[in-house]
Amino acid sequence: MTTALDCDLATLTMRELATRLGVSHSALYRWVPDRDGLLDLISQVMVERILPPDTPTPETWRAWLARLAWAMHDEFLAVPGYAAYVARPHRHNPDSFGRLRERVVAAFIAAGAEPPEAEQSWYVFGLGVTQWLGTAETDLDLGTTRPRFDLFLDTVLRGLPARMPVEHPHPGTTD
């Protein structure tokens, strides 16, 4: 796994990985079924690296989420191509990202959110952080200036957990 994590995942092929490992291309497929399977294994490693070992409580949920987000920042951006991969629509590894989702939802429940709002908060948090990181990785390649992660994270966490909005008519409807 270390070899794959040292590669640019945006361009890594199974043939290139086999060459780097010093094994035949066909031998690699005995360990992993395809590139998606390889990326699933990488996601398992990454989620293990980022999940805080403690459980969020009503007193610590916001700090817990901040530690998680900073770990995502540091770990995802350390592996070229990984943040962009996670940010784009695809089938996420149900084991690793399922664990991540469960822990984040638990943090929002610890914050006092009801389960439906905690689930919505997960989507806001998860999508927000991964999209920021995916954009940051792309911006690094382009050399453009990006918003500071600390400011982004502070803004997101101040708005969470999600609350049911006041009923407003949808724009363009007549009531």
Chimera marker file (.cmm) of the C-alpha trace (Angstrom):
<marker_set name="trace">
<marker id="1" x="0.000" y="0.000" z="0.000" r="1" g="1" b="0" radius="0.5"/>
<marker id="2" x="2.902" y="2.343" z="0.741" r="1" g="1" b="0" radius="0.5"/>
<marker id="3" x="4.016" y="2.166" z="-2.881" r="1" g="1" b="0" radius="0.5"/>
<marker id="4" x="0.574" y="3.175" z="-4.154" r="1" g="1" b="0" radius="0.5"/>
<marker id="5" x="0.407" y="6.038" z="-1.643" r="1" g="1" b="0" radius="0.5"/>
<marker id="6" x="3.684" y="7.389" z="-3.015" r="1" g="1" b="0" radius="0.5"/>
<marker id="7" x="2.243" y="7.621" z="-6.546" r="1" g="1" b="0" radius="0.5"/>
<marker id="8" x="0.006" y="10.195" z="-8.176" r="1" g="1" b="0" radius="0.5"/>
<marker id="9" x="-3.353" y="8.451" z="-7.943" r="1" g="1" b="0" radius="0.5"/>
<marker id="10" x="-4.774" y="10.589" z="-10.738" r="1" g="1" b="0" radius="0.5"/>
<marker id="11" x="-2.510" y="8.882" z="-13.254" r="1" g="1" b="0" radius="0.5"/>
<marker id="12" x="-1.527" y="5.611" z="-11.545" r="1" g="1" b="0" radius="0.5"/>
<marker id="13" x="-2.221" y="2.508" z="-13.607" r="1" g="1" b="0" radius="0.5"/>
<marker id="14" x="-2.216" y="-1.070" z="-12.436" r="1" g="1" b="0" radius="0.5"/>
<marker id="15" x="0.651" y="-1.795" z="-14.842" r="1" g="1" b="0" radius="0.5"/>
<marker id="16" x="2.721" y="1.071" z="-13.361" r="1" g="1" b="0" radius="0.5"/>
<marker id="17" x="2.030" y="-0.127" z="-9.818" r="1" g="1" b="0" radius="0.5"/>
<marker id="18" x="3.043" y="-3.684" z="-10.729" r="1" g="1" b="0" radius="0.5"/>
<marker id="19" x="6.298" y="-2.373" z="-12.197" r="1" g="1" b="0" radius="0.5"/>
<marker id="20" x="7.028" y="-0.300" z="-9.079" r="1" g="1" b="0" radius="0.5"/>
<marker id="21" x="6.343" y="-3.350" z="-6.895" r="1" g="1" b="0" radius="0.5"/>
<marker id="22" x="8.533" y="-5.572" z="-9.061" r="1" g="1" b="0" radius="0.5"/>
<marker id="23" x="5.734" y="-8.037" z="-9.784" r="1" g="1" b="0" radius="0.5"/>
<marker id="24" x="3.996" y="-9.049" z="-12.954" r="1" g="1" b="0" radius="0.5"/>
<marker id="25" x="0.880" y="-7.207" z="-14.000" r="1" g="1" b="0" radius="0.5"/>
<marker id="26" x="-1.175" y="-10.410" z="-13.658" r="1" g="1" b="0" radius="0.5"/>
<marker id="27" x="0.247" y="-11.126" z="-10.181" r="1" g="1" b="0" radius="0.5"/>
<marker id="28" x="-1.063" y="-7.782" z="-8.942" r="1" g="1" b="0" radius="0.5"/>
<marker id="29" x="-4.593" y="-8.882" z="-9.824" r="1" g="1" b="0" radius="0.5"/>
<marker id="30" x="-4.291" y="-11.750" z="-7.337" r="1" g="1" b="0" radius="0.5"/>
<marker id="31" x="-4.229" y="-9.119" z="-4.584" r="1" g="1" b="0" radius="0.5"/>
<marker id="32" x="-6.645" y="-6.548" z="-5.929" r="1" g="1" b="0" radius="0.5"/>
<marker id="33" x="-9.386" y="-7.057" z="-8.539" r="1" g="1" b="0" radius="0.5"/>
<marker id="34" x="-8.934" y="-3.754" z="-10.400" r="1" g="1" b="0" radius="0.5"/>
<marker id="35" x="-8.058" y="-0.082" z="-10.006" r="1" g="1" b="0" radius="0.5"/>
<marker id="36" x="-11.308" y="0.588" z="-8.132" r="1" g="1" b="0" radius="0.5"/>
<marker id="37" x="-10.397" y="-2.191" z="-5.703" r="1" g="1" b="0" radius="0.5"/>
<marker id="38" x="-6.978" y="-0.598" z="-5.216" r="1" g="1" b="0" radius="0.5"/>
<marker id="39" x="-8.585" y="2.778" z="-4.507" r="1" g="1" b="0" radius="0.5"/>
<marker id="40" x="-10.937" y="1.082" z="-2.017" r="1" g="1" b="0" radius="0.5"/>
<marker id="41" x="-7.909" y="-0.294" z="-0.161" r="1" g="1" b="0" radius="0.5"/>
<marker id="42" x="-6.277" y="3.125" z="-0.204" r="1" g="1" b="0" radius="0.5"/>
<marker id="43" x="-9.480" y="4.637" z="1.216" r="1" g="1" b="0" radius="0.5"/>
<marker id="44" x="-9.447" y="2.093" z="4.041" r="1" g="1" b="0" radius="0.5"/>
<marker id="45" x="-5.918" y="3.158" z="4.941" r="1" g="1" b="0" radius="0.5"/>
<marker id="46" x="-6.777" y="6.844" z="4.689" r="1" g="1" b="0" radius="0.5"/>
<marker id="47" x="-9.889" y="6.593" z="6.878" r="1" g="1" b="0" radius="0.5"/>
<marker id="48" x="-7.884" y="4.686" z="9.503" r="1" g="1" b="0" radius="0.5"/>
<marker id="49" x="-5.338" y="7.500" z="9.471" r="1" g="1" b="0" radius="0.5"/>
<marker id="50" x="-7.858" y="10.323" z="9.850" r="1" g="1" b="0" radius="0.5"/>
<marker id="51" x="-10.445" y="9.035" z="12.323" r="1" g="1" b="0" radius="0.5"/>
<marker id="52" x="-9.799" y="10.360" z="15.824" r="1" g="1" b="0" radius="0.5"/>
<marker id="53" x="-9.545" y="7.510" z="18.348" r="1" g="1" b="0" radius="0.5"/>
<marker id="54" x="-11.901" y="9.123" z="20.855" r="1" g="1" b="0" radius="0.5"/>
<marker id="55" x="-15.673" y="9.409" z="20.669" r="1" g="1" b="0" radius="0.5"/>
<marker id="56" x="-17.254" y="12.847" z="20.287" r="1" g="1" b="0" radius="0.5"/>
<marker id="57" x="-19.264" y="14.046" z="23.282" r="1" g="1" b="0" radius="0.5"/>
<marker id="58" x="-21.632" y="17.004" z="23.776" r="1" g="1" b="0" radius="0.5"/>
<marker id="59" x="-18.629" y="18.965" z="25.058" r="1" g="1" b="0" radius="0.5"/>
<marker id="60" x="-16.095" y="17.882" z="22.411" r="1" g="1" b="0" radius="0.5"/>
<marker id="61" x="-18.045" y="17.325" z="19.175" r="1" g="1" b="0" radius="0.5"/>
<marker id="62" x="-16.929" y="20.552" z="17.453" r="1" g="1" b="0" radius="0.5"/>
<marker id="63" x="-13.257" y="20.071" z="18.382" r="1" g="1" b="0" radius="0.5"/>
<marker id="64" x="-13.538" y="16.410" z="17.337" r="1" g="1" b="0" radius="0.5"/>
<marker id="65" x="-14.866" y="17.418" z="13.908" r="1" g="1" b="0" radius="0.5"/>
<marker id="66" x="-12.148" y="20.060" z="13.562" r="1" g="1" b="0" radius="0.5"/>
<marker id="67" x="-9.449" y="17.453" z="14.326" r="1" g="1" b="0" radius="0.5"/>
<marker id="68" x="-11.033" y="15.114" z="11.776" r="1" g="1" b="0" radius="0.5"/>
<marker id="69" x="-11.195" y="17.827" z="9.108" r="1" g="1" b="0" radius="0.5"/>
<marker id="70" x="-7.559" y="18.835" z="9.689" r="1" g="1" b="0" radius="0.5"/>
<marker id="71" x="-6.506" y="15.177" z="9.520" r="1" g="1" b="0" radius="0.5"/>
<marker id="72" x="-8.398" y="14.901" z="6.206" r="1" g="1" b="0" radius="0.5"/>
<marker id="73" x="-6.618" y="18.039" z="5.021" r="1" g="1" b="0" radius="0.5"/>
<marker id="74" x="-3.178" y="16.758" z="5.939" r="1" g="1" b="0" radius="0.5"/>
<marker id="75" x="-3.568" y="13.135" z="4.844" r="1" g="1" b="0" radius="0.5"/>
<marker id="76" x="-5.639" y="13.603" z="1.686" r="1" g="1" b="0" radius="0.5"/>
<marker id="77" x="-3.396" y="16.341" z="0.313" r="1" g="1" b="0" radius="0.5"/>
<marker id="78" x="-0.259" y="14.320" z="1.146" r="1" g="1" b="0" radius="0.5"/>
<marker id="79" x="-1.201" y="11.675" z="-1.434" r="1" g="1" b="0" radius="0.5"/>
<marker id="80" x="-1.202" y="13.217" z="-4.909" r="1" g="1" b="0" radius="0.5"/>
<marker id="81" x="-4.536" y="12.734" z="-6.643" r="1" g="1" b="0" radius="0.5"/>
<marker id="82" x="-6.381" y="11.392" z="-3.597" r="1" g="1" b="0" radius="0.5"/>
<marker id="83" x="-8.277" y="14.559" z="-2.613" r="1" g="1" b="0" radius="0.5"/>
<marker id="84" x="-9.444" y="15.077" z="-6.195" r="1" g="1" b="0" radius="0.5"/>
<marker id="85" x="-10.466" y="11.404" z="-6.387" r="1" g="1" b="0" radius="0.5"/>
<marker id="86" x="-12.524" y="11.585" z="-3.181" r="1" g="1" b="0" radius="0.5"/>
<marker id="87" x="-14.118" y="14.890" z="-4.238" r="1" g="1" b="0" radius="0.5"/>
<marker id="88" x="-15.472" y="13.673" z="-7.551" r="1" g="1" b="0" radius="0.5"/>
<marker id="89" x="-18.658" y="11.618" z="-7.748" r="1" g="1" b="0" radius="0.5"/>
<marker id="90" x="-17.973" y="7.905" z="-7.543" r="1" g="1" b="0" radius="0.5"/>
<marker id="91" x="-18.847" y="4.861" z="-5.465" r="1" g="1" b="0" radius="0.5"/>
<marker id="92" x="-17.109" y="5.355" z="-2.136" r="1" g="1" b="0" radius="0.5"/>
<marker id="93" x="-15.834" y="2.346" z="-0.233" r="1" g="1" b="0" radius="0.5"/>
<marker id="94" x="-18.845" y="1.383" z="1.913" r="1" g="1" b="0" radius="0.5"/>
<marker id="95" x="-16.689" y="-0.003" z="4.730" r="1" g="1" b="0" radius="0.5"/>
<marker id="96" x="-14.261" y="2.860" z="5.208" r="1" g="1" b="0" radius="0.5"/>
<marker id="97" x="-16.508" y="5.765" z="4.276" r="1" g="1" b="0" radius="0.5"/>
<marker id="98" x="-19.399" y="4.085" z="6.099" r="1" g="1" b="0" radius="0.5"/>
<marker id="99" x="-17.321" y="4.176" z="9.290" r="1" g="1" b="0" radius="0.5"/>
<marker id="100" x="-16.436" y="7.800" z="8.639" r="1" g="1" b="0" radius="0.5"/>
<marker id="101" x="-20.096" y="8.674" z="8.072" r="1" g="1" b="0" radius="0.5"/>
<marker id="102" x="-21.215" y="6.876" z="11.243" r="1" g="1" b="0" radius="0.5"/>
<marker id="103" x="-18.642" y="8.684" z="13.375" r="1" g="1" b="0" radius="0.5"/>
<marker id="104" x="-19.482" y="12.115" z="11.939" r="1" g="1" b="0" radius="0.5"/>
<marker id="105" x="-23.222" y="11.496" z="12.367" r="1" g="1" b="0" radius="0.5"/>
<marker id="106" x="-22.509" y="10.472" z="15.981" r="1" g="1" b="0" radius="0.5"/>
<marker id="107" x="-20.687" y="13.790" z="16.485" r="1" g="1" b="0" radius="0.5"/>
<marker id="108" x="-23.727" y="15.725" z="15.315" r="1" g="1" b="0" radius="0.5"/>
<marker id="109" x="-26.030" y="13.636" z="17.498" r="1" g="1" b="0" radius="0.5"/>
<marker id="110" x="-23.706" y="14.422" z="20.417" r="1" g="1" b="0" radius="0.5"/>
<marker id="111" x="-24.211" y="18.089" z="19.477" r="1" g="1" b="0" radius="0.5"/>
<marker id="112" x="-27.944" y="17.633" z="20.004" r="1" g="1" b="0" radius="0.5"/>
<marker id="113" x="-29.088" y="17.078" z="16.434" r="1" g="1" b="0" radius="0.5"/>
<marker id="114" x="-31.868" y="14.624" z="15.733" r="1" g="1" b="0" radius="0.5"/>
<marker id="115" x="-30.814" y="11.735" z="13.438" r="1" g="1" b="0" radius="0.5"/>
<marker id="116" x="-32.287" y="13.263" z="10.229" r="1" g="1" b="0" radius="0.5"/>
<marker id="117" x="-30.488" y="16.564" z="10.863" r="1" g="1" b="0" radius="0.5"/>
<marker id="118" x="-27.317" y="14.712" z="11.852" r="1" g="1" b="0" radius="0.5"/>
<marker id="119" x="-27.410" y="12.890" z="8.482" r="1" g="1" b="0" radius="0.5"/>
<marker id="120" x="-27.876" y="16.186" z="6.640" r="1" g="1" b="0" radius="0.5"/>
<marker id="121" x="-25.018" y="17.666" z="8.655" r="1" g="1" b="0" radius="0.5"/>
<marker id="122" x="-22.826" y="14.765" z="7.556" r="1" g="1" b="0" radius="0.5"/>
<marker id="123" x="-23.541" y="15.628" z="3.924" r="1" g="1" b="0" radius="0.5"/>
<marker id="124" x="-22.742" y="19.312" z="4.464" r="1" g="1" b="0" radius="0.5"/>
<marker id="125" x="-19.554" y="18.536" z="6.395" r="1" g="1" b="0" radius="0.5"/>
<marker id="126" x="-18.374" y="15.654" z="4.199" r="1" g="1" b="0" radius="0.5"/>
<marker id="127" x="-19.122" y="17.304" z="0.879" r="1" g="1" b="0" radius="0.5"/>
<marker id="128" x="-17.796" y="20.656" z="2.026" r="1" g="1" b="0" radius="0.5"/>
<marker id="129" x="-14.471" y="19.333" z="3.273" r="1" g="1" b="0" radius="0.5"/>
<marker id="130" x="-13.859" y="16.921" z="0.396" r="1" g="1" b="0" radius="0.5"/>
<marker id="131" x="-14.825" y="19.491" z="-2.240" r="1" g="1" b="0" radius="0.5"/>
<marker id="132" x="-12.541" y="22.088" z="-0.645" r="1" g="1" b="0" radius="0.5"/>
<marker id="133" x="-9.676" y="19.582" z="-0.591" r="1" g="1" b="0" radius="0.5"/>
<marker id="134" x="-10.307" y="18.458" z="-4.173" r="1" g="1" b="0" radius="0.5"/>
<marker id="135" x="-10.328" y="22.072" z="-5.301" r="1" g="1" b="0" radius="0.5"/>
<marker id="136" x="-7.236" y="22.850" z="-3.241" r="1" g="1" b="0" radius="0.5"/>
<marker id="137" x="-5.356" y="20.009" z="-4.891" r="1" g="1" b="0" radius="0.5"/>
<marker id="138" x="-6.362" y="21.262" z="-8.323" r="1" g="1" b="0" radius="0.5"/>
<marker id="139" x="-5.493" y="24.838" z="-7.367" r="1" g="1" b="0" radius="0.5"/>
<marker id="140" x="-2.063" y="23.664" z="-6.195" r="1" g="1" b="0" radius="0.5"/>
<marker id="141" x="-1.496" y="22.287" z="-9.662" r="1" g="1" b="0" radius="0.5"/>
<marker id="142" x="-2.670" y="25.528" z="-11.273" r="1" g="1" b="0" radius="0.5"/>
<marker id="143" x="-0.784" y="27.776" z="-8.873" r="1" g="1" b="0" radius="0.5"/>
<marker id="144" x="-3.871" y="29.841" z="-8.029" r="1" g="1" b="0" radius="0.5"/>
<marker id="145" x="-4.724" y="31.248" z="-4.636" r="1" g="1" b="0" radius="0.5"/>
<marker id="146" x="-7.327" y="29.354" z="-2.643" r="1" g="1" b="0" radius="0.5"/>
<marker id="147" x="-9.316" y="30.247" z="0.454" r="1" g="1" b="0" radius="0.5"/>
<marker id="148" x="-7.686" y="29.347" z="3.752" r="1" g="1" b="0" radius="0.5"/>
<marker id="149" x="-8.819" y="26.010" z="5.159" r="1" g="1" b="0" radius="0.5"/>
<marker id="150" x="-8.995" y="27.362" z="8.710" r="1" g="1" b="0" radius="0.5"/>
<marker id="151" x="-11.467" y="30.077" z="7.645" r="1" g="1" b="0" radius="0.5"/>
<marker id="152" x="-13.494" y="27.623" z="5.589" r="1" g="1" b="0" radius="0.5"/>
<marker id="153" x="-13.665" y="25.090" z="8.412" r="1" g="1" b="0" radius="0.5"/>
<marker id="154" x="-14.603" y="27.679" z="11.024" r="1" g="1" b="0" radius="0.5"/>
<marker id="155" x="-17.460" y="28.905" z="8.823" r="1" g="1" b="0" radius="0.5"/>
<marker id="156" x="-18.758" y="25.393" z="8.153" r="1" g="1" b="0" radius="0.5"/>
<marker id="157" x="-18.607" y="24.291" z="11.778" r="1" g="1" b="0" radius="0.5"/>
<marker id="158" x="-20.362" y="27.446" z="13.006" r="1" g="1" b="0" radius="0.5"/>
<marker id="159" x="-23.317" y="26.568" z="10.769" r="1" g="1" b="0" radius="0.5"/>
<marker id="160" x="-23.554" y="22.950" z="11.909" r="1" g="1" b="0" radius="0.5"/>
<marker id="161" x="-25.345" y="20.885" z="12.974" r="1" g="1" b="0" radius="0.5"/>
<marker id="162" x="-27.999" y="21.519" z="10.370" r="1" g="1" b="0" radius="0.5"/>
<marker id="163" x="-31.402" y="22.660" z="11.553" r="1" g="1" b="0" radius="0.5"/>
<marker id="164" x="-34.666" y="22.371" z="9.748" r="1" g="1" b="0" radius="0.5"/>
<marker id="165" x="-35.144" y="25.686" z="7.921" r="1" g="1" b="0" radius="0.5"/>
<marker id="166" x="-38.119" y="27.925" z="8.362" r="1" g="1" b="0" radius="0.5"/>
<marker id="167" x="-40.651" y="27.166" z="5.639" r="1" g="1" b="0" radius="0.5"/>
<marker id="168" x="-40.109" y="29.435" z="2.657" r="1" g="1" b="0" radius="0.5"/>
<marker id="169" x="-41.882" y="29.143" z="-0.660" r="1" g="1" b="0" radius="0.5"/>
<marker id="170" x="-39.658" y="27.901" z="-3.428" r="1" g="1" b="0" radius="0.5"/>
<marker id="171" x="-38.570" y="30.790" z="-5.694" r="1" g="1" b="0" radius="0.5"/>
<marker id="172" x="-40.803" y="31.021" z="-8.709" r="1" g="1" b="0" radius="0.5"/>
<marker id="173" x="-43.852" y="29.513" z="-7.026" r="1" g="1" b="0" radius="0.5"/>
<marker id="174" x="-46.984" y="31.401" z="-6.243" r="1" g="1" b="0" radius="0.5"/>
<marker id="175" x="-48.513" y="30.966" z="-2.829" r="1" g="1" b="0" radius="0.5"/>
<link id1="1" id2="2" r="1" g="1" b="0" radius="0.2"/>
<link id1="2" id2="3" r="1" g="1" b="0" radius="0.2"/>
<link id1="3" id2="4" r="1" g="1" b="0" radius="0.2"/>
<link id1="4" id2="5" r="1" g="1" b="0" radius="0.2"/>
<link id1="5" id2="6" r="1" g="1" b="0" radius="0.2"/>
<link id1="6" id2="7" r="1" g="1" b="0" radius="0.2"/>
<link id1="7" id2="8" r="1" g="1" b="0" radius="0.2"/>
<link id1="8" id2="9" r="1" g="1" b="0" radius="0.2"/>
<link id1="9" id2="10" r="1" g="1" b="0" radius="0.2"/>
<link id1="10" id2="11" r="1" g="1" b="0" radius="0.2"/>
<link id1="11" id2="12" r="1" g="1" b="0" radius="0.2"/>
<link id1="12" id2="13" r="1" g="1" b="0" radius="0.2"/>
<link id1="13" id2="14" r="1" g="1" b="0" radius="0.2"/>
<link id1="14" id2="15" r="1" g="1" b="0" radius="0.2"/>
<link id1="15" id2="16" r="1" g="1" b="0" radius="0.2"/>
<link id1="16" id2="17" r="1" g="1" b="0" radius="0.2"/>
<link id1="17" id2="18" r="1" g="1" b="0" radius="0.2"/>
<link id1="18" id2="19" r="1" g="1" b="0" radius="0.2"/>
<link id1="19" id2="20" r="1" g="1" b="0" radius="0.2"/>
<link id1="20" id2="21" r="1" g="1" b="0" radius="0.2"/>
<link id1="21" id2="22" r="1" g="1" b="0" radius="0.2"/>
<link id1="22" id2="23" r="1" g="1" b="0" radius="0.2"/>
<link id1="23" id2="24" r="1" g="1" b="0" radius="0.2"/>
<link id1="24" id2="25" r="1" g="1" b="0" radius="0.2"/>
<link id1="25" id2="26" r="1" g="1" b="0" radius="0.2"/>
<link id1="26" id2="27" r="1" g="1" b="0" radius="0.2"/>
<link id1="27" id2="28" r="1" g="1" b="0" radius="0.2"/>
<link id1="28" id2="29" r="1" g="1" b="0" radius="0.2"/>
<link id1="29" id2="30" r="1" g="1" b="0" radius="0.2"/>
<link id1="30" id2="31" r="1" g="1" b="0" radius="0.2"/>
<link id1="31" id2="32" r="1" g="1" b="0" radius="0.2"/>
<link id1="32" id2="33" r="1" g="1" b="0" radius="0.2"/>
<link id1="33" id2="34" r="1" g="1" b="0" radius="0.2"/>
<link id1="34" id2="35" r="1" g="1" b="0" radius="0.2"/>
<link id1="35" id2="36" r="1" g="1" b="0" radius="0.2"/>
<link id1="36" id2="37" r="1" g="1" b="0" radius="0.2"/>
<link id1="37" id2="38" r="1" g="1" b="0" radius="0.2"/>
<link id1="38" id2="39" r="1" g="1" b="0" radius="0.2"/>
<link id1="39" id2="40" r="1" g="1" b="0" radius="0.2"/>
<link id1="40" id2="41" r="1" g="1" b="0" radius="0.2"/>
<link id1="41" id2="42" r="1" g="1" b="0" radius="0.2"/>
<link id1="42" id2="43" r="1" g="1" b="0" radius="0.2"/>
<link id1="43" id2="44" r="1" g="1" b="0" radius="0.2"/>
<link id1="44" id2="45" r="1" g="1" b="0" radius="0.2"/>
<link id1="45" id2="46" r="1" g="1" b="0" radius="0.2"/>
<link id1="46" id2="47" r="1" g="1" b="0" radius="0.2"/>
<link id1="47" id2="48" r="1" g="1" b="0" radius="0.2"/>
<link id1="48" id2="49" r="1" g="1" b="0" radius="0.2"/>
<link id1="49" id2="50" r="1" g="1" b="0" radius="0.2"/>
<link id1="50" id2="51" r="1" g="1" b="0" radius="0.2"/>
<link id1="51" id2="52" r="1" g="1" b="0" radius="0.2"/>
<link id1="52" id2="53" r="1" g="1" b="0" radius="0.2"/>
<link id1="53" id2="54" r="1" g="1" b="0" radius="0.2"/>
<link id1="54" id2="55" r="1" g="1" b="0" radius="0.2"/>
<link id1="55" id2="56" r="1" g="1" b="0" radius="0.2"/>
<link id1="56" id2="57" r="1" g="1" b="0" radius="0.2"/>
<link id1="57" id2="58" r="1" g="1" b="0" radius="0.2"/>
<link id1="58" id2="59" r="1" g="1" b="0" radius="0.2"/>
<link id1="59" id2="60" r="1" g="1" b="0" radius="0.2"/>
<link id1="60" id2="61" r="1" g="1" b="0" radius="0.2"/>
<link id1="61" id2="62" r="1" g="1" b="0" radius="0.2"/>
<link id1="62" id2="63" r="1" g="1" b="0" radius="0.2"/>
<link id1="63" id2="64" r="1" g="1" b="0" radius="0.2"/>
<link id1="64" id2="65" r="1" g="1" b="0" radius="0.2"/>
<link id1="65" id2="66" r="1" g="1" b="0" radius="0.2"/>
<link id1="66" id2="67" r="1" g="1" b="0" radius="0.2"/>
<link id1="67" id2="68" r="1" g="1" b="0" radius="0.2"/>
<link id1="68" id2="69" r="1" g="1" b="0" radius="0.2"/>
<link id1="69" id2="70" r="1" g="1" b="0" radius="0.2"/>
<link id1="70" id2="71" r="1" g="1" b="0" radius="0.2"/>
<link id1="71" id2="72" r="1" g="1" b="0" radius="0.2"/>
<link id1="72" id2="73" r="1" g="1" b="0" radius="0.2"/>
<link id1="73" id2="74" r="1" g="1" b="0" radius="0.2"/>
<link id1="74" id2="75" r="1" g="1" b="0" radius="0.2"/>
<link id1="75" id2="76" r="1" g="1" b="0" radius="0.2"/>
<link id1="76" id2="77" r="1" g="1" b="0" radius="0.2"/>
<link id1="77" id2="78" r="1" g="1" b="0" radius="0.2"/>
<link id1="78" id2="79" r="1" g="1" b="0" radius="0.2"/>
<link id1="79" id2="80" r="1" g="1" b="0" radius="0.2"/>
<link id1="80" id2="81" r="1" g="1" b="0" radius="0.2"/>
<link id1="81" id2="82" r="1" g="1" b="0" radius="0.2"/>
<link id1="82" id2="83" r="1" g="1" b="0" radius="0.2"/>
<link id1="83" id2="84" r="1" g="1" b="0" radius="0.2"/>
<link id1="84" id2="85" r="1" g="1" b="0" radius="0.2"/>
<link id1="85" id2="86" r="1" g="1" b="0" radius="0.2"/>
<link id1="86" id2="87" r="1" g="1" b="0" radius="0.2"/>
<link id1="87" id2="88" r="1" g="1" b="0" radius="0.2"/>
<link id1="88" id2="89" r="1" g="1" b="0" radius="0.2"/>
<link id1="89" id2="90" r="1" g="1" b="0" radius="0.2"/>
<link id1="90" id2="91" r="1" g="1" b="0" radius="0.2"/>
<link id1="91" id2="92" r="1" g="1" b="0" radius="0.2"/>
<link id1="92" id2="93" r="1" g="1" b="0" radius="0.2"/>
<link id1="93" id2="94" r="1" g="1" b="0" radius="0.2"/>
<link id1="94" id2="95" r="1" g="1" b="0" radius="0.2"/>
<link id1="95" id2="96" r="1" g="1" b="0" radius="0.2"/>
<link id1="96" id2="97" r="1" g="1" b="0" radius="0.2"/>
<link id1="97" id2="98" r="1" g="1" b="0" radius="0.2"/>
<link id1="98" id2="99" r="1" g="1" b="0" radius="0.2"/>
<link id1="99" id2="100" r="1" g="1" b="0" radius="0.2"/>
<link id1="100" id2="101" r="1" g="1" b="0" radius="0.2"/>
<link id1="101" id2="102" r="1" g="1" b="0" radius="0.2"/>
<link id1="102" id2="103" r="1" g="1" b="0" radius="0.2"/>
<link id1="103" id2="104" r="1" g="1" b="0" radius="0.2"/>
<link id1="104" id2="105" r="1" g="1" b="0" radius="0.2"/>
<link id1="105" id2="106" r="1" g="1" b="0" radius="0.2"/>
<link id1="106" id2="107" r="1" g="1" b="0" radius="0.2"/>
<link id1="107" id2="108" r="1" g="1" b="0" radius="0.2"/>
<link id1="108" id2="109" r="1" g="1" b="0" radius="0.2"/>
<link id1="109" id2="110" r="1" g="1" b="0" radius="0.2"/>
<link id1="110" id2="111" r="1" g="1" b="0" radius="0.2"/>
<link id1="111" id2="112" r="1" g="1" b="0" radius="0.2"/>
<link id1="112" id2="113" r="1" g="1" b="0" radius="0.2"/>
<link id1="113" id2="114" r="1" g="1" b="0" radius="0.2"/>
<link id1="114" id2="115" r="1" g="1" b="0" radius="0.2"/>
<link id1="115" id2="116" r="1" g="1" b="0" radius="0.2"/>
<link id1="116" id2="117" r="1" g="1" b="0" radius="0.2"/>
<link id1="117" id2="118" r="1" g="1" b="0" radius="0.2"/>
<link id1="118" id2="119" r="1" g="1" b="0" radius="0.2"/>
<link id1="119" id2="120" r="1" g="1" b="0" radius="0.2"/>
<link id1="120" id2="121" r="1" g="1" b="0" radius="0.2"/>
<link id1="121" id2="122" r="1" g="1" b="0" radius="0.2"/>
<link id1="122" id2="123" r="1" g="1" b="0" radius="0.2"/>
<link id1="123" id2="124" r="1" g="1" b="0" radius="0.2"/>
<link id1="124" id2="125" r="1" g="1" b="0" radius="0.2"/>
<link id1="125" id2="126" r="1" g="1" b="0" radius="0.2"/>
<link id1="126" id2="127" r="1" g="1" b="0" radius="0.2"/>
<link id1="127" id2="128" r="1" g="1" b="0" radius="0.2"/>
<link id1="128" id2="129" r="1" g="1" b="0" radius="0.2"/>
<link id1="129" id2="130" r="1" g="1" b="0" radius="0.2"/>
<link id1="130" id2="131" r="1" g="1" b="0" radius="0.2"/>
<link id1="131" id2="132" r="1" g="1" b="0" radius="0.2"/>
<link id1="132" id2="133" r="1" g="1" b="0" radius="0.2"/>
<link id1="133" id2="134" r="1" g="1" b="0" radius="0.2"/>
<link id1="134" id2="135" r="1" g="1" b="0" radius="0.2"/>
<link id1="135" id2="136" r="1" g="1" b="0" radius="0.2"/>
<link id1="136" id2="137" r="1" g="1" b="0" radius="0.2"/>
<link id1="137" id2="138" r="1" g="1" b="0" radius="0.2"/>
<link id1="138" id2="139" r="1" g="1" b="0" radius="0.2"/>
<link id1="139" id2="140" r="1" g="1" b="0" radius="0.2"/>
<link id1="140" id2="141" r="1" g="1" b="0" radius="0.2"/>
<link id1="141" id2="142" r="1" g="1" b="0" radius="0.2"/>
<link id1="142" id2="143" r="1" g="1" b="0" radius="0.2"/>
<link id1="143" id2="144" r="1" g="1" b="0" radius="0.2"/>
<link id1="144" id2="145" r="1" g="1" b="0" radius="0.2"/>
<link id1="145" id2="146" r="1" g="1" b="0" radius="0.2"/>
<link id1="146" id2="147" r="1" g="1" b="0" radius="0.2"/>
<link id1="147" id2="148" r="1" g="1" b="0" radius="0.2"/>
<link id1="148" id2="149" r="1" g="1" b="0" radius="0.2"/>
<link id1="149" id2="150" r="1" g="1" b="0" radius="0.2"/>
<link id1="150" id2="151" r="1" g="1" b="0" radius="0.2"/>
<link id1="151" id2="152" r="1" g="1" b="0" radius="0.2"/>
<link id1="152" id2="153" r="1" g="1" b="0" radius="0.2"/>
<link id1="153" id2="154" r="1" g="1" b="0" radius="0.2"/>
<link id1="154" id2="155" r="1" g="1" b="0" radius="0.2"/>
<link id1="155" id2="156" r="1" g="1" b="0" radius="0.2"/>
<link id1="156" id2="157" r="1" g="1" b="0" radius="0.2"/>
<link id1="157" id2="158" r="1" g="1" b="0" radius="0.2"/>
<link id1="158" id2="159" r="1" g="1" b="0" radius="0.2"/>
<link id1="159" id2="160" r="1" g="1" b="0" radius="0.2"/>
<link id1="160" id2="161" r="1" g="1" b="0" radius="0.2"/>
<link id1="161" id2="162" r="1" g="1" b="0" radius="0.2"/>
<link id1="162" id2="163" r="1" g="1" b="0" radius="0.2"/>
<link id1="163" id2="164" r="1" g="1" b="0" radius="0.2"/>
<link id1="164" id2="165" r="1" g="1" b="0" radius="0.2"/>
<link id1="165" id2="166" r="1" g="1" b="0" radius="0.2"/>
<link id1="166" id2="167" r="1" g="1" b="0" radius="0.2"/>
<link id1="167" id2="168" r="1" g="1" b="0" radius="0.2"/>
<link id1="168" id2="169" r="1" g="1" b="0" radius="0.2"/>
<link id1="169" id2="170" r="1" g="1" b="0" radius="0.2"/>
<link id1="170" id2="171" r="1" g="1" b="0" radius="0.2"/>
<link id1="171" id2="172" r="1" g="1" b="0" radius="0.2"/>
<link id1="172" id2="173" r="1" g="1" b="0" radius="0.2"/>
<link id1="173" id2="174" r="1" g="1" b="0" radius="0.2"/>
<link id1="174" id2="175" r="1" g="1" b="0" radius="0.2"/>
</marker_set>
